[in-house]
């Protein structure tokens, strides 16, 4: 258990070291309302962006 916890901590610290700033972008939801990334970040909200696709 100690090794797993150590590995998780190391991965989290490494991700902080190599993190990059995201460019601001706008998306529309299914109701047509626009959402801007930076408006959520400026409001102090956490944002998880999950880009995925099935081919």
PDB file of N, CA, C, O and CB in Angstrom:
ATOM      1  N   UNK A   1       0.824  -1.188   0.000  1.00  0.00           N
ATOM      2  CA  UNK A   1       0.000   0.000   0.000  1.00  0.00           C
ATOM      3  C   UNK A   1       0.867   1.251   0.000  1.00  0.00           C
ATOM      4  O   UNK A   1       0.551   2.245  -0.654  1.00  0.00           O
ATOM      5  CB  UNK A   1      -0.937  -0.001   1.200  1.00  0.00           C
ATOM      6  N   UNK A   2       1.965   1.182   0.745  1.00  0.00           N
ATOM      7  CA  UNK A   2       2.867   2.338   0.829  1.00  0.00           C
ATOM      8  C   UNK A   2       3.494   2.654  -0.526  1.00  0.00           C
ATOM      9  O   UNK A   2       3.684   3.822  -0.865  1.00  0.00           O
ATOM     10  CB  UNK A   2       3.969   2.080   1.866  1.00  0.00           C
ATOM     11  N   UNK A   3       3.811   1.635  -1.289  1.00  0.00           N
ATOM     12  CA  UNK A   3       4.400   1.854  -2.618  1.00  0.00           C
ATOM     13  C   UNK A   3       3.396   2.485  -3.572  1.00  0.00           C
ATOM     14  O   UNK A   3       3.751   3.356  -4.367  1.00  0.00           O
ATOM     15  CB  UNK A   3       4.910   0.532  -3.201  1.00  0.00           C
ATOM     16  N   UNK A   4       2.158   2.053  -3.497  1.00  0.00           N
ATOM     17  CA  UNK A   4       1.123   2.612  -4.372  1.00  0.00           C
ATOM     18  C   UNK A   4       0.901   4.078  -4.047  1.00  0.00           C
ATOM     19  O   UNK A   4       0.805   4.911  -4.948  1.00  0.00           O
ATOM     20  CB  UNK A   4      -0.199   1.826  -4.233  1.00  0.00           C
ATOM     21  N   UNK A   5       0.820   4.396  -2.764  1.00  0.00           N
ATOM     22  CA  UNK A   5       0.633   5.781  -2.342  1.00  0.00           C
ATOM     23  C   UNK A   5       1.814   6.641  -2.779  1.00  0.00           C
ATOM     24  O   UNK A   5       1.624   7.767  -3.239  1.00  0.00           O
ATOM     25  CB  UNK A   5       0.453   5.861  -0.820  1.00  0.00           C
ATOM     26  N   UNK A   6       3.020   6.123  -2.639  1.00  0.00           N
ATOM     27  CA  UNK A   6       4.210   6.857  -3.078  1.00  0.00           C
ATOM     28  C   UNK A   6       4.185   7.100  -4.577  1.00  0.00           C
ATOM     29  O   UNK A   6       4.551   8.183  -5.034  1.00  0.00           O
ATOM     30  CB  UNK A   6       5.479   6.095  -2.695  1.00  0.00           C
ATOM     31  N   UNK A   7       3.761   6.115  -5.344  1.00  0.00           N
ATOM     32  CA  UNK A   7       3.698   6.266  -6.799  1.00  0.00           C
ATOM     33  C   UNK A   7       2.660   7.313  -7.189  1.00  0.00           C
ATOM     34  O   UNK A   7       2.893   8.096  -8.109  1.00  0.00           O
ATOM     35  CB  UNK A   7       3.369   4.920  -7.467  1.00  0.00           C
ATOM     36  N   UNK A   8       1.534   7.338  -6.511  1.00  0.00           N
ATOM     37  CA  UNK A   8       0.502   8.331  -6.806  1.00  0.00           C
ATOM     38  C   UNK A   8       1.013   9.728  -6.500  1.00  0.00           C
ATOM     39  O   UNK A   8       0.793  10.652  -7.283  1.00  0.00           O
ATOM     40  CB  UNK A   8      -0.779   8.044  -6.003  1.00  0.00           C
ATOM     41  N   UNK A   9       1.693   9.895  -5.373  1.00  0.00           N
ATOM     42  CA  UNK A   9       2.238  11.200  -5.011  1.00  0.00           C
ATOM     43  C   UNK A   9       3.273  11.654  -6.030  1.00  0.00           C
ATOM     44  O   UNK A   9       3.275  12.821  -6.422  1.00  0.00           O
ATOM     45  CB  UNK A   9       2.859  11.154  -3.612  1.00  0.00           C
ATOM     46  N   UNK A  10       4.140  10.772  -6.460  1.00  0.00           N
ATOM     47  CA  UNK A  10       5.155  11.120  -7.456  1.00  0.00           C
ATOM     48  C   UNK A  10       4.508  11.516  -8.770  1.00  0.00           C
ATOM     49  O   UNK A  10       4.942  12.482  -9.398  1.00  0.00           O
ATOM     50  CB  UNK A  10       6.118   9.950  -7.677  1.00  0.00           C
ATOM     51  N   UNK A  11       3.489  10.802  -9.200  1.00  0.00           N
ATOM     52  CA  UNK A  11       2.796  11.139 -10.449  1.00  0.00           C
ATOM     53  C   UNK A  11       2.109  12.501 -10.351  1.00  0.00           C
ATOM     54  O   UNK A  11       2.136  13.281 -11.303  1.00  0.00           O
ATOM     55  CB  UNK A  11       1.763  10.054 -10.796  1.00  0.00           C
ATOM     56  N   UNK A  12       1.501  12.785  -9.215  1.00  0.00           N
ATOM     57  CA  UNK A  12       0.847  14.089  -9.032  1.00  0.00           C
ATOM     58  C   UNK A  12       1.862  15.225  -9.064  1.00  0.00           C
ATOM     59  O   UNK A  12       1.619  16.255  -9.693  1.00  0.00           O
ATOM     60  CB  UNK A  12       0.073  14.119  -7.706  1.00  0.00           C
ATOM     61  N   UNK A  13       2.982  15.049  -8.400  1.00  0.00           N
ATOM     62  CA  UNK A  13       4.014  16.081  -8.403  1.00  0.00           C
ATOM     63  C   UNK A  13       4.612  16.270  -9.791  1.00  0.00           C
ATOM     64  O   UNK A  13       4.895  17.397 -10.196  1.00  0.00           O
ATOM     65  CB  UNK A  13       5.111  15.733  -7.408  1.00  0.00           C
ATOM     66  N   UNK A  14       4.804  15.185 -10.515  1.00  0.00           N
ATOM     67  CA  UNK A  14       5.339  15.279 -11.869  1.00  0.00           C
ATOM     68  C   UNK A  14       4.366  16.006 -12.788  1.00  0.00           C
ATOM     69  O   UNK A  14       4.789  16.776 -13.650  1.00  0.00           O
ATOM     70  CB  UNK A  14       5.646  13.886 -12.422  1.00  0.00           C
ATOM     71  N   UNK A  15       3.082  15.774 -12.616  1.00  0.00           N
ATOM     72  CA  UNK A  15       2.113  16.461 -13.466  1.00  0.00           C
ATOM     73  C   UNK A  15       2.107  17.958 -13.187  1.00  0.00           C
ATOM     74  O   UNK A  15       1.869  18.749 -14.101  1.00  0.00           O
ATOM     75  CB  UNK A  15       0.713  15.883 -13.257  1.00  0.00           C
ATOM     76  N   UNK A  16       2.364  18.365 -11.950  1.00  0.00           N
ATOM     77  CA  UNK A  16       2.451  19.785 -11.639  1.00  0.00           C
ATOM     78  C   UNK A  16       3.675  20.428 -12.280  1.00  0.00           C
ATOM     79  O   UNK A  16       3.623  21.582 -12.706  1.00  0.00           O
ATOM     80  CB  UNK A  16       2.486  19.990 -10.135  1.00  0.00           C
ATOM     81  N   UNK A  17       4.763  19.689 -12.346  1.00  0.00           N
ATOM     82  CA  UNK A  17       5.995  20.225 -12.926  1.00  0.00           C
ATOM     83  C   UNK A  17       5.872  20.443 -14.428  1.00  0.00           C
ATOM     84  O   UNK A  17       6.460  21.377 -14.973  1.00  0.00           O
ATOM     85  CB  UNK A  17       7.156  19.291 -12.639  1.00  0.00           C
ATOM     86  N   UNK A  18       5.110  19.585 -15.096  1.00  0.00           N
ATOM     87  CA  UNK A  18       5.026  19.643 -16.553  1.00  0.00           C
ATOM     88  C   UNK A  18       3.699  20.213 -17.054  1.00  0.00           C
ATOM     89  O   UNK A  18       3.410  20.144 -18.249  1.00  0.00           O
ATOM     90  CB  UNK A  18       5.229  18.266 -17.127  1.00  0.00           C
ATOM     91  N   UNK A  19       2.901  20.769 -16.163  1.00  0.00           N
ATOM     92  CA  UNK A  19       1.611  21.332 -16.556  1.00  0.00           C
ATOM     93  C   UNK A  19       1.808  22.529 -17.473  1.00  0.00           C
ATOM     94  O   UNK A  19       2.792  23.258 -17.353  1.00  0.00           O
ATOM     95  CB  UNK A  19       0.799  21.738 -15.320  1.00  0.00           C
ATOM     96  N   UNK A  20       0.878  22.722 -18.376  1.00  0.00           N
ATOM     97  CA  UNK A  20       0.925  23.836 -19.317  1.00  0.00           C
ATOM     98  C   UNK A  20      -0.372  24.618 -19.224  1.00  0.00           C
ATOM     99  O   UNK A  20      -1.409  24.083 -18.831  1.00  0.00           O
ATOM    100  CB  UNK A  20       1.164  23.336 -20.765  1.00  0.00           C
ATOM    101  N   UNK A  21      -0.303  25.886 -19.587  1.00  0.00           N
ATOM    102  CA  UNK A  21      -1.510  26.703 -19.630  1.00  0.00           C
ATOM    103  C   UNK A  21      -2.346  26.312 -20.837  1.00  0.00           C
ATOM    104  O   UNK A  21      -1.823  26.058 -21.922  1.00  0.00           O
ATOM    105  CB  UNK A  21      -1.161  28.207 -19.675  1.00  0.00           C
ATOM    106  N   UNK A  22      -3.629  26.269 -20.629  1.00  0.00           N
ATOM    107  CA  UNK A  22      -4.546  25.943 -21.720  1.00  0.00           C
ATOM    108  C   UNK A  22      -4.967  27.223 -22.428  1.00  0.00           C
ATOM    109  O   UNK A  22      -5.128  28.268 -21.798  1.00  0.00           O
ATOM    110  CB  UNK A  22      -5.788  25.176 -21.194  1.00  0.00           C
ATOM    111  N   UNK A  23      -5.141  27.133 -23.719  1.00  0.00           N
ATOM    112  CA  UNK A  23      -5.645  28.269 -24.493  1.00  0.00           C
ATOM    113  C   UNK A  23      -7.138  28.417 -24.221  1.00  0.00           C
ATOM    114  O   UNK A  23      -7.839  27.424 -24.025  1.00  0.00           O
ATOM    115  CB  UNK A  23      -5.371  28.081 -26.024  1.00  0.00           C
ATOM    116  N   UNK A  24      -7.620  29.651 -24.210  1.00  0.00           N
ATOM    117  CA  UNK A  24      -9.041  29.884 -24.008  1.00  0.00           C
ATOM    118  C   UNK A  24      -9.804  29.401 -25.245  1.00  0.00           C
ATOM    119  O   UNK A  24      -9.375  29.640 -26.373  1.00  0.00           O
ATOM    120  CB  UNK A  24      -9.324  31.392 -23.728  1.00  0.00           C
ATOM    121  N   UNK A  25     -10.910  28.736 -25.035  1.00  0.00           N
ATOM    122  CA  UNK A  25     -11.745  28.326 -26.156  1.00  0.00           C
ATOM    123  C   UNK A  25     -13.202  28.372 -25.739  1.00  0.00           C
ATOM    124  O   UNK A  25     -13.526  28.440 -24.554  1.00  0.00           O
ATOM    125  CB  UNK A  25     -11.362  26.915 -26.647  1.00  0.00           C
ATOM    126  N   UNK A  26     -14.057  28.334 -26.715  1.00  0.00           N
ATOM    127  CA  UNK A  26     -15.497  28.429 -26.507  1.00  0.00           C
ATOM    128  C   UNK A  26     -16.164  27.207 -27.109  1.00  0.00           C
ATOM    129  O   UNK A  26     -15.822  26.772 -28.209  1.00  0.00           O
ATOM    130  CB  UNK A  26     -16.069  29.730 -27.125  1.00  0.00           C
ATOM    131  N   UNK A  27     -17.125  26.659 -26.369  1.00  0.00           N
ATOM    132  CA  UNK A  27     -17.925  25.543 -26.877  1.00  0.00           C
ATOM    133  C   UNK A  27     -19.395  25.869 -26.654  1.00  0.00           C
ATOM    134  O   UNK A  27     -19.739  26.664 -25.779  1.00  0.00           O
ATOM    135  CB  UNK A  27     -17.537  24.195 -26.178  1.00  0.00           C
ATOM    136  N   UNK A  28     -20.245  25.258 -27.440  1.00  0.00           N
ATOM    137  CA  UNK A  28     -21.686  25.409 -27.283  1.00  0.00           C
ATOM    138  C   UNK A  28     -22.255  24.106 -26.732  1.00  0.00           C
ATOM    139  O   UNK A  28     -21.868  23.013 -27.144  1.00  0.00           O
ATOM    140  CB  UNK A  28     -22.364  25.789 -28.635  1.00  0.00           C
ATOM    141  N   UNK A  29     -23.189  24.253 -25.785  1.00  0.00           N
ATOM    142  CA  UNK A  29     -23.848  23.059 -25.269  1.00  0.00           C
ATOM    143  C   UNK A  29     -25.049  22.712 -26.154  1.00  0.00           C
ATOM    144  O   UNK A  29     -25.282  23.360 -27.174  1.00  0.00           O
ATOM    145  CB  UNK A  29     -24.293  23.268 -23.795  1.00  0.00           C
ATOM    146  N   UNK A  30     -25.793  21.706 -25.763  1.00  0.00           N
ATOM    147  CA  UNK A  30     -26.899  21.251 -26.614  1.00  0.00           C
ATOM    148  C   UNK A  30     -28.037  22.257 -26.695  1.00  0.00           C
ATOM    149  O   UNK A  30     -28.894  22.150 -27.572  1.00  0.00           O
ATOM    150  CB  UNK A  30     -27.431  19.937 -26.103  1.00  0.00           C
ATOM    151  N   UNK A  31     -28.058  23.241 -25.785  1.00  0.00           N
ATOM    152  CA  UNK A  31     -29.074  24.290 -25.819  1.00  0.00           C
ATOM    153  C   UNK A  31     -28.606  25.526 -26.587  1.00  0.00           C
ATOM    154  O   UNK A  31     -29.349  26.501 -26.704  1.00  0.00           O
ATOM    155  CB  UNK A  31     -29.460  24.681 -24.406  1.00  0.00           C
ATOM    156  N   UNK A  32     -27.385  25.491 -27.106  1.00  0.00           N
ATOM    157  CA  UNK A  32     -26.850  26.606 -27.874  1.00  0.00           C
ATOM    158  C   UNK A  32     -26.140  27.662 -27.034  1.00  0.00           C
ATOM    159  O   UNK A  32     -25.663  28.659 -27.576  1.00  0.00           O
ATOM    160  CB  UNK A  32     -27.947  27.247 -28.633  1.00  0.00           C
ATOM    161  N   UNK A  33     -26.063  27.463 -25.729  1.00  0.00           N
ATOM    162  CA  UNK A  33     -25.390  28.420 -24.856  1.00  0.00           C
ATOM    163  C   UNK A  33     -23.878  28.248 -24.971  1.00  0.00           C
ATOM    164  O   UNK A  33     -23.375  27.125 -24.954  1.00  0.00           O
ATOM    165  CB  UNK A  33     -25.849  28.242 -23.386  1.00  0.00           C
ATOM    166  N   UNK A  34     -23.151  29.369 -25.089  1.00  0.00           N
ATOM    167  CA  UNK A  34     -21.699  29.314 -25.203  1.00  0.00           C
ATOM    168  C   UNK A  34     -21.050  29.280 -23.824  1.00  0.00           C
ATOM    169  O   UNK A  34     -21.487  29.951 -22.889  1.00  0.00           O
ATOM    170  CB  UNK A  34     -21.178  30.510 -26.007  1.00  0.00           C
ATOM    171  N   UNK A  35     -20.006  28.487 -23.730  1.00  0.00           N
ATOM    172  CA  UNK A  35     -19.228  28.365 -22.495  1.00  0.00           C
ATOM    173  C   UNK A  35     -17.775  28.677 -22.831  1.00  0.00           C
ATOM    174  O   UNK A  35     -17.210  28.110 -23.767  1.00  0.00           O
ATOM    175  CB  UNK A  35     -19.370  26.929 -21.857  1.00  0.00           C
ATOM    176  N   UNK A  36     -17.170  29.587 -22.055  1.00  0.00           N
ATOM    177  CA  UNK A  36     -15.777  29.979 -22.251  1.00  0.00           C
ATOM    178  C   UNK A  36     -14.934  29.396 -21.118  1.00  0.00           C
ATOM    179  O   UNK A  36     -15.283  29.532 -19.945  1.00  0.00           O
ATOM    180  CB  UNK A  36     -15.635  31.533 -22.310  1.00  0.00           C
ATOM    181  N   UNK A  37     -13.844  28.760 -21.466  1.00  0.00           N
ATOM    182  CA  UNK A  37     -12.982  28.125 -20.477  1.00  0.00           C
ATOM    183  C   UNK A  37     -12.509  29.128 -19.436  1.00  0.00           C
ATOM    184  O   UNK A  37     -12.611  28.865 -18.238  1.00  0.00           O
ATOM    185  CB  UNK A  37     -11.785  27.472 -21.156  1.00  0.00           C
ATOM    186  N   UNK A  38     -12.000  30.261 -19.868  1.00  0.00           N
ATOM    187  CA  UNK A  38     -11.424  31.215 -18.928  1.00  0.00           C
ATOM    188  C   UNK A  38     -12.462  31.803 -17.979  1.00  0.00           C
ATOM    189  O   UNK A  38     -12.112  32.180 -16.861  1.00  0.00           O
ATOM    190  CB  UNK A  38     -10.741  32.326 -19.680  1.00  0.00           C
ATOM    191  N   UNK A  39     -13.714  31.893 -18.383  1.00  0.00           N
ATOM    192  CA  UNK A  39     -14.725  32.428 -17.464  1.00  0.00           C
ATOM    193  C   UNK A  39     -14.924  31.489 -16.276  1.00  0.00           C
ATOM    194  O   UNK A  39     -15.170  31.947 -15.160  1.00  0.00           O
ATOM    195  CB  UNK A  39     -16.066  32.646 -18.200  1.00  0.00           C
ATOM    196  N   UNK A  40     -14.821  30.187 -16.505  1.00  0.00           N
ATOM    197  CA  UNK A  40     -14.924  29.241 -15.403  1.00  0.00           C
ATOM    198  C   UNK A  40     -13.683  29.292 -14.520  1.00  0.00           C
ATOM    199  O   UNK A  40     -13.790  29.230 -13.295  1.00  0.00           O
ATOM    200  CB  UNK A  40     -15.133  27.826 -15.934  1.00  0.00           C
ATOM    201  N   UNK A  41     -12.517  29.405 -15.129  1.00  0.00           N
ATOM    202  CA  UNK A  41     -11.286  29.465 -14.350  1.00  0.00           C
ATOM    203  C   UNK A  41     -11.207  30.740 -13.524  1.00  0.00           C
ATOM    204  O   UNK A  41     -10.763  30.704 -12.376  1.00  0.00           O
ATOM    205  CB  UNK A  41     -10.079  29.368 -15.267  1.00  0.00           C
ATOM    206  N   UNK A  42     -11.631  31.864 -14.088  1.00  0.00           N
ATOM    207  CA  UNK A  42     -11.619  33.124 -13.354  1.00  0.00           C
ATOM    208  C   UNK A  42     -12.598  33.102 -12.184  1.00  0.00           C
ATOM    209  O   UNK A  42     -12.400  33.813 -11.199  1.00  0.00           O
ATOM    210  CB  UNK A  42     -11.950  34.278 -14.288  1.00  0.00           C
ATOM    211  N   UNK A  43     -13.641  32.302 -12.283  1.00  0.00           N
ATOM    212  CA  UNK A  43     -14.612  32.180 -11.197  1.00  0.00           C
ATOM    213  C   UNK A  43     -14.108  31.239 -10.096  1.00  0.00           C
ATOM    214  O   UNK A  43     -14.790  31.030  -9.093  1.00  0.00           O
ATOM    215  CB  UNK A  43     -15.953  31.678 -11.743  1.00  0.00           C
ATOM    216  N   UNK A  44     -12.915  30.677 -10.289  1.00  0.00           N
ATOM    217  CA  UNK A  44     -12.334  29.792  -9.287  1.00  0.00           C
ATOM    218  C   UNK A  44     -12.849  28.371  -9.344  1.00  0.00           C
ATOM    219  O   UNK A  44     -12.657  27.601  -8.403  1.00  0.00           O
ATOM    220  CB  UNK A  44     -12.584  30.339  -7.940  1.00  0.00           C
ATOM    221  N   UNK A  45     -13.501  28.016 -10.437  1.00  0.00           N
ATOM    222  CA  UNK A  45     -14.038  26.665 -10.580  1.00  0.00           C
ATOM    223  C   UNK A  45     -12.977  25.735 -11.151  1.00  0.00           C
ATOM    224  O   UNK A  45     -12.097  26.158 -11.900  1.00  0.00           O
ATOM    225  CB  UNK A  45     -15.288  26.668 -11.478  1.00  0.00           C
ATOM    226  N   UNK A  46     -13.075  24.471 -10.787  1.00  0.00           N
ATOM    227  CA  UNK A  46     -12.196  23.449 -11.340  1.00  0.00           C
ATOM    228  C   UNK A  46     -12.776  22.997 -12.666  1.00  0.00           C
ATOM    229  O   UNK A  46     -13.993  22.881 -12.817  1.00  0.00           O
ATOM    230  CB  UNK A  46     -12.026  22.247 -10.360  1.00  0.00           C
ATOM    231  N   UNK A  47     -11.896  22.742 -13.627  1.00  0.00           N
ATOM    232  CA  UNK A  47     -12.337  22.319 -14.958  1.00  0.00           C
ATOM    233  C   UNK A  47     -11.568  21.058 -15.342  1.00  0.00           C
ATOM    234  O   UNK A  47     -10.338  21.034 -15.302  1.00  0.00           O
ATOM    235  CB  UNK A  47     -12.119  23.455 -16.021  1.00  0.00           C
ATOM    236  N   UNK A  48     -12.292  20.032 -15.705  1.00  0.00           N
ATOM    237  CA  UNK A  48     -11.701  18.798 -16.219  1.00  0.00           C
ATOM    238  C   UNK A  48     -12.078  18.700 -17.684  1.00  0.00           C
ATOM    239  O   UNK A  48     -13.258  18.635 -18.028  1.00  0.00           O
ATOM    240  CB  UNK A  48     -12.188  17.532 -15.414  1.00  0.00           C
ATOM    241  N   UNK A  49     -11.083  18.691 -18.538  1.00  0.00           N
ATOM    242  CA  UNK A  49     -11.320  18.598 -19.981  1.00  0.00           C
ATOM    243  C   UNK A  49     -10.924  17.195 -20.417  1.00  0.00           C
ATOM    244  O   UNK A  49      -9.772  16.788 -20.262  1.00  0.00           O
ATOM    245  CB  UNK A  49     -10.512  19.697 -20.779  1.00  0.00           C
ATOM    246  N   UNK A  50     -11.864  16.479 -20.950  1.00  0.00           N
ATOM    247  CA  UNK A  50     -11.633  15.112 -21.377  1.00  0.00           C
ATOM    248  C   UNK A  50     -11.861  15.018 -22.881  1.00  0.00           C
ATOM    249  O   UNK A  50     -13.001  14.981 -23.346  1.00  0.00           O
ATOM    250  CB  UNK A  50     -12.552  14.127 -20.613  1.00  0.00           C
ATOM    251  N   UNK A  51     -10.776  14.981 -23.628  1.00  0.00           N
ATOM    252  CA  UNK A  51     -10.861  14.838 -25.076  1.00  0.00           C
ATOM    253  C   UNK A  51     -10.739  13.358 -25.414  1.00  0.00           C
ATOM    254  O   UNK A  51      -9.736  12.725 -25.083  1.00  0.00           O
ATOM    255  CB  UNK A  51      -9.755  15.677 -25.799  1.00  0.00           C
ATOM    256  N   UNK A  52     -11.721  12.823 -26.050  1.00  0.00           N
ATOM    257  CA  UNK A  52     -11.668  11.426 -26.452  1.00  0.00           C
ATOM    258  C   UNK A  52     -12.467  11.256 -27.732  1.00  0.00           C
ATOM    259  O   UNK A  52     -13.288  12.092 -28.111  1.00  0.00           O
ATOM    260  CB  UNK A  52     -12.208  10.498 -25.332  1.00  0.00           C
ATOM    261  N   UNK A  53     -12.190  10.146 -28.371  1.00  0.00           N
ATOM    262  CA  UNK A  53     -12.900   9.849 -29.607  1.00  0.00           C
ATOM    263  C   UNK A  53     -12.945   8.337 -29.803  1.00  0.00           C
ATOM    264  O   UNK A  53     -12.099   7.603 -29.293  1.00  0.00           O
ATOM    265  CB  UNK A  53     -12.225  10.546 -30.820  1.00  0.00           C
ATOM    266  N   UNK A  54     -13.921   7.902 -30.531  1.00  0.00           N
ATOM    267  CA  UNK A  54     -13.960   6.507 -30.952  1.00  0.00           C
ATOM    268  C   UNK A  54     -13.903   6.506 -32.470  1.00  0.00           C
ATOM    269  O   UNK A  54     -14.587   7.292 -33.126  1.00  0.00           O
ATOM    270  CB  UNK A  54     -15.247   5.762 -30.416  1.00  0.00           C
ATOM    271  N   UNK A  55     -13.129   5.669 -32.994  1.00  0.00           N
ATOM    272  CA  UNK A  55     -12.903   5.648 -34.446  1.00  0.00           C
ATOM    273  C   UNK A  55     -13.496   4.415 -35.040  1.00  0.00           C
ATOM    274  O   UNK A  55     -13.412   4.212 -36.251  1.00  0.00           O
ATOM    275  CB  UNK A  55     -11.418   5.723 -34.780  1.00  0.00           C
TER     276      UNK A  55
END
